[in-house]
Amino acid sequence: MLKSENKIGLWSAVGIGVGAMIGAGIFALMGQAGAIAGKAVYISFILGGIVAAISGYSLAKLGARFPAAGGIVEYVSQAFGVNVFSGGISVLLYLSSIIALALLAKAFGSYAAVLFNLKGSLIYTNVFALSIMAILGIIQYFGVKKVVKFENVAIIITIVILVVFATVGLIYLKPELMAPALYPSSNKIFFCIAITFFSYEGFRIITHTAEDIAHPEKNLMRAIFISIGIAMVIYTALAYAVFGNLEVGKVIEAKNYALAEASKPIFGAIGFTIISITALFSTSSSINAVLYATNNISYQMAKDGEFPSFFAKKIGLSRVGLFVSLVATALLILFLDLLQIAAVGSITLLFIHAVTHLGHLKIIDKTKASKFLVVTALLLTLTVIVLFLIYSIKDSYTILFLFVGILSLSFLLELTTRLIINRKGAKGNPK
């Protein structure tokens, strides 16, 4: 534990949450969400924020009672014990990080392709996406880890540019483009919540600071609510700015780089270039951070027996887990489009949240949380999953099959690892 003078304060925790939420993800998700909910996508962002806030209440209560850097992994273990089920969820959480990497890399590839006027071919997008993964993988192989100052600068620059873009976009907004008559059916607004929820997922990072935050019983929840509130305002303003300056058809046409396209009517070609470069800067920074964290996660899971021991084997100045993560990410980049990656990632994370809330109900006497709010969080996350799956299977069963496949793979990997190394059913008793 840190000494009191080194504790993370409320606003520092808020900064961590806002930094984790705002930035790279929105470059990828605005167009994908808009393609579903159209002019009403701002409503989906508001509803997604509400779901995130209620889910955040449950996680904050768990974090205050069980402060640990492992976050959800720790909470699930506390609720269900250390067994195949909790281990499978841990593996699923690792795979969700791989999905996040693929989402960020694909977004990088999309913006790079349009910046160099190479749009129209998925080949260029994938080449740029794979290239940034390879470059950052090589950097981390040689031991150049996450540079905190670089990450902080990237976050600040991204937020400033997005706020300026949203503000000017609202000033030049064309009211006729946001007329309620242009809104889609309410069903699509609700179907879209799964995608917009993904843009708030960064709030979960705050729970990882529970051990070091001052007065976690109060500040953890405050930090989560404040950071989600700030993100919600910015996302809503951005959605209004984008769709208040572009026809829905143009957003759908440019859904992989919607923010850059929306800057054209306001700032012209210079704005398009600035937003595209900001997207490249932001996504590459986030990839570097997530890749570094994912490498550490796979190393820790190998040490804990959740993954085969070779994941922790040193190779150069890194570990085998880094290369496994890179290969897995590359496969997603090559075989899935941006919407499929975003959809599977969001549903996977919603499922993990639902399991966490279900587990919370088992130990709610320890957290002293409101049973009503935890049940609400559970029902909301499950409802959002079901709604999006209903929407997706109208055209194809791909998203459903991918989700079931990733879920099955998680438990298959956990079970196989246990059989190989003959682990005990538990490594200790929960607190």
C-alpha positions as CSV (number, residue, x, y, z in Angstrom):
1,M,0.0,0.0,0.0
2,L,1.1,3.5,-0.7
3,K,1.7,6.0,2.1
4,S,-1.2,8.4,2.6
5,E,0.7,11.3,1.0
6,N,1.1,9.3,-2.2
7,K,-2.5,8.3,-2.4
8,I,-4.4,9.0,-5.6
9,G,-6.9,11.8,-5.1
10,L,-10.4,12.0,-6.4
11,W,-9.6,14.2,-9.4
12,S,-6.5,12.2,-10.3
13,A,-8.8,9.1,-10.4
14,V,-11.2,11.0,-12.6
15,G,-8.4,11.9,-14.9
16,I,-7.5,8.2,-15.2
17,G,-11.1,7.3,-16.1
18,V,-11.6,10.1,-18.6
19,G,-8.2,9.4,-20.2
20,A,-9.1,5.7,-20.5
21,M,-12.5,6.4,-22.0
22,I,-12.2,9.4,-24.3
23,G,-10.0,9.2,-27.3
24,A,-9.1,6.3,-29.5
25,G,-12.3,4.3,-29.1
26,I,-14.6,7.1,-30.2
27,F,-12.7,7.4,-33.5
28,A,-13.7,3.8,-34.2
29,L,-17.2,3.7,-32.7
30,M,-18.9,7.0,-33.7
31,G,-19.5,5.8,-37.3
32,Q,-20.3,2.3,-36.4
33,A,-22.9,3.4,-33.8
34,G,-24.2,6.1,-36.2
35,A,-24.8,3.5,-38.9
36,I,-27.3,1.8,-36.6
37,A,-29.0,4.7,-34.7
38,G,-28.5,7.5,-37.3
39,K,-29.4,11.0,-36.1
40,A,-30.5,9.6,-32.7
41,V,-27.1,8.1,-31.9
42,Y,-26.6,10.8,-29.3
43,I,-29.5,9.3,-27.4
44,S,-27.8,5.9,-27.6
45,F,-24.6,7.5,-26.1
46,I,-26.6,8.9,-23.2
47,L,-28.3,5.5,-22.6
48,G,-25.0,3.7,-22.9
49,G,-23.6,6.1,-20.3
50,I,-26.5,5.4,-17.9
51,V,-25.9,1.6,-18.2
52,A,-22.2,2.2,-17.6
53,A,-22.9,4.3,-14.5
54,I,-25.2,1.7,-12.9
55,S,-22.7,-1.0,-13.7
56,G,-20.0,1.3,-12.3
57,Y,-21.9,1.5,-9.0
58,S,-21.7,-2.3,-8.6
59,L,-18.0,-2.3,-9.5
60,A,-17.2,0.6,-7.2
61,K,-18.8,-1.2,-4.2
62,L,-16.8,-4.3,-5.0
63,G,-13.6,-2.3,-5.5
64,A,-14.0,-0.5,-2.1
65,R,-14.5,-3.9,-0.3
66,F,-11.9,-5.9,-2.3
67,P,-9.3,-3.4,-3.4
68,A,-7.0,-5.1,-5.8
69,A,-5.1,-4.3,-9.0
70,G,-6.8,-7.3,-10.6
71,G,-10.2,-5.6,-10.6
72,I,-12.9,-7.8,-12.1
73,V,-10.7,-10.9,-11.9
74,E,-10.5,-10.5,-8.2
75,Y,-14.2,-9.8,-7.8
76,V,-15.2,-12.9,-9.7
77,S,-12.8,-15.0,-7.7
78,Q,-14.2,-13.6,-4.5
79,A,-17.8,-14.5,-5.6
80,F,-17.4,-17.8,-7.2
81,G,-14.1,-19.1,-5.8
82,V,-10.9,-19.9,-7.8
83,N,-12.1,-22.6,-10.2
84,V,-12.8,-23.4,-13.8
85,F,-15.6,-20.8,-14.0
86,S,-13.6,-17.9,-12.6
87,G,-10.6,-19.0,-14.5
88,G,-12.6,-19.0,-17.7
89,I,-13.8,-15.5,-17.1
90,S,-10.2,-14.4,-16.5
91,V,-9.3,-15.8,-19.9
92,L,-12.3,-14.1,-21.4
93,L,-11.1,-10.8,-20.0
94,Y,-7.7,-11.4,-21.6
95,L,-9.3,-12.1,-24.9
96,S,-11.4,-9.0,-24.6
97,S,-8.1,-7.1,-24.5
98,I,-7.1,-8.8,-27.8
99,I,-10.4,-7.6,-29.3
100,A,-9.7,-4.1,-28.1
101,L,-6.3,-4.2,-29.7
102,A,-7.9,-5.3,-33.0
103,L,-10.5,-2.5,-32.8
104,L,-7.8,0.1,-32.2
105,A,-5.5,-1.2,-35.0
106,K,-8.4,-1.4,-37.4
107,A,-9.4,2.2,-36.6
108,F,-5.7,3.2,-37.1
109,G,-5.7,1.4,-40.5
110,S,-9.0,3.1,-41.6
111,Y,-7.8,6.6,-40.8
112,A,-4.3,6.0,-42.3
113,A,-5.9,4.7,-45.5
114,V,-8.1,7.8,-46.0
115,L,-5.3,10.2,-44.9
116,F,-3.2,8.8,-47.8
117,N,-6.2,8.8,-50.1
118,L,-6.2,5.0,-50.2
119,K,-9.8,4.4,-49.1
120,G,-12.0,1.9,-50.8
121,S,-9.9,-1.1,-50.4
122,L,-9.8,-3.2,-47.2
123,I,-6.3,-4.3,-48.2
124,Y,-4.8,-0.9,-47.4
125,T,-6.7,-0.7,-44.1
126,N,-5.4,-4.1,-43.0
127,V,-1.8,-3.4,-44.2
128,F,-1.7,-0.2,-42.0
129,A,-3.4,-2.0,-39.1
130,L,-0.9,-4.9,-39.2
131,S,2.0,-2.5,-39.7
132,I,1.3,-0.5,-36.5
133,M,0.9,-3.7,-34.5
134,A,4.2,-5.0,-35.9
135,I,6.0,-1.7,-35.2
136,L,4.7,-1.4,-31.6
137,G,5.3,-5.1,-31.1
138,I,9.0,-4.7,-32.1
139,I,9.3,-1.7,-29.8
140,Q,8.1,-3.6,-26.9
141,Y,10.2,-6.7,-27.8
142,F,13.2,-4.5,-27.3
143,G,12.0,-3.5,-23.9
144,V,10.8,0.0,-24.6
145,K,7.7,0.0,-22.4
146,K,4.8,2.3,-22.0
147,V,6.1,5.8,-21.5
148,V,3.7,7.5,-19.1
149,K,4.4,11.0,-20.3
150,F,3.8,10.1,-23.9
151,E,0.5,8.5,-23.0
152,N,-0.6,11.6,-20.9
153,V,0.3,14.0,-23.7
154,A,-1.6,11.8,-26.3
155,I,-4.7,11.8,-24.1
156,I,-4.6,15.6,-23.4
157,I,-4.0,16.5,-27.1
158,T,-6.8,14.1,-28.2
159,I,-9.3,15.5,-25.7
160,V,-8.5,19.1,-26.5
161,I,-9.0,18.5,-30.2
162,L,-12.2,16.6,-29.8
163,V,-13.6,19.3,-27.5
164,V,-12.7,22.0,-29.9
165,F,-14.2,20.0,-32.8
166,A,-17.4,19.3,-30.9
167,T,-17.8,23.0,-29.8
168,V,-17.2,24.4,-33.3
169,G,-19.4,21.7,-34.8
170,L,-22.3,22.7,-32.5
171,I,-21.8,26.3,-33.4
172,Y,-22.1,25.6,-37.1
173,L,-24.7,22.9,-36.7
174,K,-27.5,22.7,-39.3
175,P,-30.7,22.3,-37.2
176,E,-32.6,20.8,-40.1
177,L,-30.2,17.9,-40.1
178,M,-31.2,17.0,-36.5
179,A,-35.0,17.2,-37.0
180,P,-36.7,14.4,-35.0
181,A,-38.5,13.4,-38.2
182,L,-35.1,12.1,-39.4
183,Y,-34.7,9.8,-36.4
184,P,-34.9,6.0,-36.9
185,S,-37.2,3.7,-35.0
186,S,-36.7,3.6,-31.2
187,N,-35.7,-0.1,-31.6
188,K,-32.5,1.0,-33.4
189,I,-31.7,3.4,-30.6
190,F,-31.8,0.6,-28.1
191,F,-30.0,-1.9,-30.3
192,C,-27.1,0.6,-30.5
193,I,-26.5,0.8,-26.8
194,A,-24.2,-2.2,-26.9
195,I,-21.8,-0.3,-29.2
196,T,-22.0,3.0,-27.3
197,F,-21.4,1.1,-24.0
198,F,-18.1,0.0,-25.4
199,S,-17.0,3.6,-25.5
200,Y,-17.4,3.9,-21.7
201,E,-15.6,0.7,-20.9
202,G,-12.5,2.6,-19.8
203,F,-14.2,3.5,-16.5
204,R,-13.3,0.0,-15.3
205,I,-9.7,1.1,-15.1
206,I,-10.5,3.2,-12.1
207,T,-11.3,0.1,-10.1
208,H,-7.7,-1.1,-10.6
209,T,-6.6,1.9,-8.5
210,A,-8.7,0.9,-5.5
211,E,-5.6,-0.1,-3.5
212,D,-4.0,3.3,-4.0
213,I,-6.9,5.7,-4.0
214,A,-7.6,7.9,-1.0
215,H,-10.9,7.0,0.8
216,P,-11.9,4.4,-1.8
217,E,-15.3,3.8,-0.1
218,K,-16.3,7.3,-1.2
219,N,-13.9,8.4,-4.0
220,L,-14.0,5.2,-6.1
221,M,-17.7,5.7,-6.9
222,R,-17.4,9.4,-7.2
223,A,-14.6,9.1,-9.7
224,I,-16.5,6.6,-11.8
225,F,-19.6,8.7,-11.9
226,I,-17.8,12.0,-12.6
227,S,-15.6,10.5,-15.4
228,I,-18.6,8.8,-17.0
229,G,-20.5,12.1,-16.8
230,I,-17.7,14.0,-18.5
231,A,-17.4,11.4,-21.2
232,M,-21.1,11.4,-21.8
233,V,-21.2,15.2,-22.3
234,I,-18.3,15.0,-24.8
235,Y,-19.7,12.0,-26.6
236,T,-23.2,13.5,-26.9
237,A,-21.7,16.8,-28.2
238,L,-19.6,14.9,-30.7
239,A,-22.5,12.9,-31.9
240,Y,-24.6,16.1,-32.3
241,A,-21.7,17.8,-34.1
242,V,-21.2,14.9,-36.5
243,F,-24.8,14.3,-37.4
244,G,-25.7,18.0,-37.4
245,N,-23.2,18.6,-40.2
246,L,-23.5,15.4,-42.2
247,E,-26.3,13.4,-43.8
248,V,-26.7,9.9,-42.4
249,G,-25.8,8.5,-45.8
250,K,-22.4,10.2,-45.7
251,V,-21.8,9.0,-42.1
252,I,-22.6,5.4,-43.2
253,E,-20.4,5.7,-46.2
254,A,-17.5,7.0,-44.1
255,K,-18.4,5.0,-40.9
256,N,-14.8,3.8,-40.4
257,Y,-13.5,7.5,-40.3
258,A,-16.7,9.4,-39.5
259,L,-15.1,12.1,-37.3
260,A,-12.6,13.1,-40.0
261,E,-15.4,13.2,-42.6
262,A,-17.6,15.3,-40.3
263,S,-14.8,17.9,-39.9
264,K,-14.8,18.7,-43.7
265,P,-18.0,20.9,-43.7
266,I,-16.6,22.9,-40.8
267,F,-12.8,23.0,-41.2
268,G,-12.3,21.9,-44.8
269,A,-9.4,19.7,-45.9
270,I,-7.2,21.0,-43.1
271,G,-9.7,19.8,-40.5
272,F,-10.0,16.4,-42.2
273,T,-6.2,16.0,-42.0
274,I,-5.9,17.2,-38.4
275,I,-8.7,14.8,-37.2
276,S,-7.1,11.9,-39.1
277,I,-3.6,12.6,-37.7
278,T,-5.2,12.9,-34.2
279,A,-6.8,9.6,-34.7
280,L,-3.5,8.0,-35.7
281,F,-1.7,9.6,-32.8
282,S,-4.5,8.5,-30.3
283,T,-5.0,5.0,-31.6
284,S,-1.2,4.2,-31.8
285,S,-0.8,5.5,-28.2
286,S,-3.7,3.4,-27.0
287,I,-2.4,0.3,-28.8
288,N,0.9,0.7,-27.1
289,A,-0.7,1.0,-23.7
290,V,-3.1,-1.9,-24.2
291,L,-0.4,-4.1,-25.7
292,Y,1.9,-3.5,-22.8
293,A,-0.9,-4.2,-20.3
294,T,-2.0,-7.4,-22.2
295,N,1.6,-8.7,-22.2
296,N,1.6,-8.2,-18.4
297,I,-1.8,-9.9,-18.0
298,S,-0.7,-13.0,-20.0
299,Y,2.5,-13.2,-18.0
300,Q,0.6,-13.0,-14.7
301,M,-2.0,-15.5,-15.8
302,A,0.9,-17.9,-16.8
303,K,2.4,-17.5,-13.3
304,D,-1.0,-18.1,-11.7
305,G,-1.5,-21.2,-13.9
306,E,-4.4,-19.8,-15.9
307,F,-2.2,-20.0,-19.1
308,P,0.5,-22.5,-20.1
309,S,3.8,-21.6,-18.6
310,F,5.4,-20.9,-22.0
311,F,3.5,-17.6,-22.0
312,A,5.9,-16.4,-19.3
313,K,9.0,-17.6,-21.1
314,K,11.5,-14.8,-21.8
315,I,12.4,-14.1,-25.4
316,G,14.7,-11.2,-25.9
317,L,13.6,-8.4,-23.6
318,S,9.9,-9.5,-23.7
319,R,8.0,-12.8,-23.3
320,V,6.3,-15.3,-25.5
321,G,2.9,-13.9,-24.5
322,L,3.6,-10.8,-26.4
323,F,3.9,-12.7,-29.7
324,V,0.8,-14.8,-29.0
325,S,-1.2,-11.6,-28.4
326,L,0.2,-10.1,-31.7
327,V,-0.8,-13.2,-33.7
328,A,-4.2,-13.4,-32.2
329,T,-4.8,-9.7,-32.9
330,A,-3.6,-10.1,-36.5
331,L,-6.1,-12.9,-37.1
332,L,-9.0,-10.7,-35.9
333,I,-7.8,-7.8,-38.1
334,L,-7.6,-10.0,-41.2
335,F,-10.9,-11.9,-40.8
336,L,-13.3,-9.4,-39.1
337,D,-14.5,-5.9,-40.1
338,L,-14.6,-3.0,-37.7
339,L,-18.3,-3.4,-36.8
340,Q,-17.9,-7.1,-36.1
341,I,-14.9,-6.4,-33.8
342,A,-16.7,-3.7,-32.0
343,A,-19.9,-5.8,-31.6
344,V,-18.1,-8.9,-30.3
345,G,-15.9,-6.8,-28.0
346,S,-18.9,-5.0,-26.5
347,I,-21.0,-8.1,-26.0
348,T,-18.0,-9.9,-24.4
349,L,-17.4,-7.0,-22.0
350,L,-21.2,-6.7,-21.2
351,F,-21.2,-10.5,-20.5
352,I,-18.2,-10.1,-18.1
353,H,-20.0,-7.2,-16.4
354,A,-23.2,-9.3,-16.1
355,V,-21.2,-12.2,-14.5
356,T,-19.6,-9.8,-12.1
357,H,-22.9,-8.3,-11.0
358,L,-24.3,-11.9,-10.6
359,G,-21.3,-12.7,-8.4
360,H,-21.8,-9.5,-6.5
361,L,-25.3,-10.6,-5.4
362,K,-23.7,-13.7,-3.8
363,I,-21.5,-11.5,-1.6
364,I,-23.6,-8.4,-1.3
365,D,-23.7,-8.7,2.5
366,K,-19.9,-8.0,2.4
367,T,-20.1,-4.9,0.2
368,K,-23.3,-3.4,1.7
369,A,-24.4,-2.4,-1.8
370,S,-28.0,-1.7,-2.8
371,K,-29.4,-5.0,-4.0
372,F,-31.9,-3.1,-6.2
373,L,-29.1,-1.3,-8.1
374,V,-26.9,-4.4,-8.5
375,V,-29.9,-6.4,-9.8
376,T,-30.7,-3.4,-12.1
377,A,-27.1,-3.5,-13.4
378,L,-27.4,-7.2,-14.0
379,L,-30.7,-6.9,-15.9
380,L,-29.6,-3.9,-17.9
381,T,-26.4,-5.6,-19.1
382,L,-28.2,-8.8,-20.0
383,T,-31.0,-6.8,-21.8
384,V,-28.5,-4.8,-23.9
385,I,-26.8,-8.1,-24.9
386,V,-30.1,-9.7,-26.0
387,L,-31.2,-6.5,-27.8
388,F,-28.0,-6.3,-29.9
389,L,-28.0,-10.0,-30.7
390,I,-31.6,-9.7,-31.9
391,Y,-30.6,-6.8,-34.1
392,S,-27.5,-8.6,-35.4
393,I,-29.1,-11.9,-36.3
394,K,-31.6,-10.2,-38.6
395,D,-28.8,-10.0,-41.2
396,S,-26.4,-12.7,-40.1
397,Y,-25.6,-15.1,-37.2
398,T,-21.9,-14.1,-37.4
399,I,-21.8,-11.9,-34.3
400,L,-23.7,-14.6,-32.3
401,F,-21.4,-17.3,-33.5
402,L,-18.3,-15.2,-32.8
403,F,-19.4,-14.5,-29.2
404,V,-20.3,-18.1,-28.5
405,G,-16.9,-19.1,-30.1
406,I,-14.9,-16.7,-27.9
407,L,-16.8,-17.7,-24.8
408,S,-16.3,-21.4,-25.6
409,L,-12.6,-20.8,-26.4
410,S,-12.1,-19.1,-23.0
411,F,-13.3,-22.1,-21.0
412,L,-11.7,-24.6,-23.3
413,L,-8.3,-22.9,-22.7
414,E,-8.9,-22.8,-19.0
415,L,-9.9,-26.4,-18.8
416,T,-7.1,-27.5,-21.0
417,T,-4.5,-25.6,-19.0
418,R,-5.9,-27.2,-15.8
419,L,-5.6,-30.7,-17.3
420,I,-2.1,-30.1,-18.6
421,I,-0.6,-28.8,-15.4
422,N,-3.0,-30.7,-13.1
423,R,-3.9,-27.7,-11.0
424,K,-5.9,-27.9,-7.9
425,G,-9.4,-26.6,-8.0
426,A,-8.4,-23.6,-5.9
427,K,-5.3,-21.8,-4.9
428,G,-6.7,-20.3,-1.7
429,N,-9.8,-19.1,-0.1
430,P,-11.4,-15.9,-0.9
431,K,-11.3,-13.2,1.7
